[in-house]
Amino acid sequence: MSLTDDLSLRAVRAPESGIVEVFSYARGRDGLLPLWVGEGDEPTADFISRAAADALMGGETFYTWQRGVPELREAIAAYYARKFGAALKPENCYVVGSGMQAIQLAVQAVTGPGDEMIYLTPAWPNFAAAMEMGGGSAVPVELSFSGGKWELDFNKLEAAITPKTRGLFINTPSNPTSWTATRDDLKAILQLARKHGIWIIADEIYALYYYPGERAPSFLDVMEPEDRILFVNSFSKNWSMTGWRVGWIVAHEALGQVIENLIQYSTSGVAQFLQRGATIALNEGDSVIQRNYEKAAKSRDILCDTLIATNRVETLKPDGAIYAFLKIDGITDSRKAAFDIVDKTGVGLAPGSAFGPGGGPFFRACFLRDPAIVGKAAERLADYIAAL
């Protein structure tokens, strides 16, 4: 009998990440051009890191506020006022240990064993896994794909709602498809949630990576204060802080004690010195956001223009997020092909099969990287495609 035979079935059945599988296969190779992981290629800015280091050396190493230090909660509210025109209070903002934990706690707040949560797919796999590990069911609704564009069928979305449905998980702009909801889309989704009395978990982490304008449409633009919406977010993408594992939840202040309790029984709060760095990122880091945006916009054009020019890649320049989700003519098994592409080109792509129903023949390429590196990767991929 194996030791794993005596473990929880939920733990044993937790799926291996198809992204990490390919990443682990090729990590550390000479000349590798990695576009598989959803992060940029710059370390955290010095002024952000210095604030955390100073707080650490200054002795801020004790237990702290479960909901987050007051200064950081105030900074989150000010960020939403500045970027979204939203009138939030610090009491609406809760600091947690990463965007992933924000999702886990939001799922725990809304669902229990036997409940269902609908999500749009292809999707970042961690949401569905978080739902399933909590004893619930993640119900996929596939986005439709045509001419390189992804669209949501609202009839399919409503048809997926059952008496067990507790909510909708909406990621816009989306990882990996970069599908970006319009303001009218958000109104329609919100009306559907109101009609059925269910929650929305809104993952708008890529809202500032929006190429037609300053930011993507947000549920904050269309909601009323009493609507059942939990916003989950992270410092990872905007401020180059993926390794920090600090995120936040925005919710009605009536949920405050519930969220605090969930934090208490998971991490008991985020390290105070990390929160000092996060506060500085929000208050003084708009230049970092702008620099990352400009890099992504330039690299997006280079990657997509090069691959579309092969006439064998089906994709469009995305309106939002930091990913091209592309389909290569003649490839149906993206997992197998991702290993082959690494071996023959030294370019790391995430296989679409890792992103659930509808993702099988696609590849995700993260373009939040040096345009010169992205250009080199695009040329290698174009040569690979020409040889197929």
ABEGO torsion letter per residue (X at the ends): XBAAAABBAAAAABBBBAAAAAAAAABGBBGBBBAABBBBABBBBAAAAAAAAAAAAAGBABBBBAAEBAAAAAAAAAAAAAAAGBBBBAAABBBBBEAAAAAAAAAAAABBBGBBBBBBOBBBAAAAAAAAAAGBBBBBBBBBBBGGBBBBBAAAAAAABBAABABBBBBOBBOAAGBBBBAAAAAAAAAAAAAAGBBBBBBAAAAABBAABABBBBAAAABBAABBBBBBBBAAAAAGAAAAGBBBBBBBAAAAAAAAAAAAAAAGEBBAAAAAAAAAAAAAAAAAAAAAAAAAAAAAAAAAAAAAAAGABBBBBBABEABBBBBBBGBABAAAAAAAAAAAAGBBBBBAAAAEBGAAABBBBBABBBAAAAAAAAAAAAAAAAAX
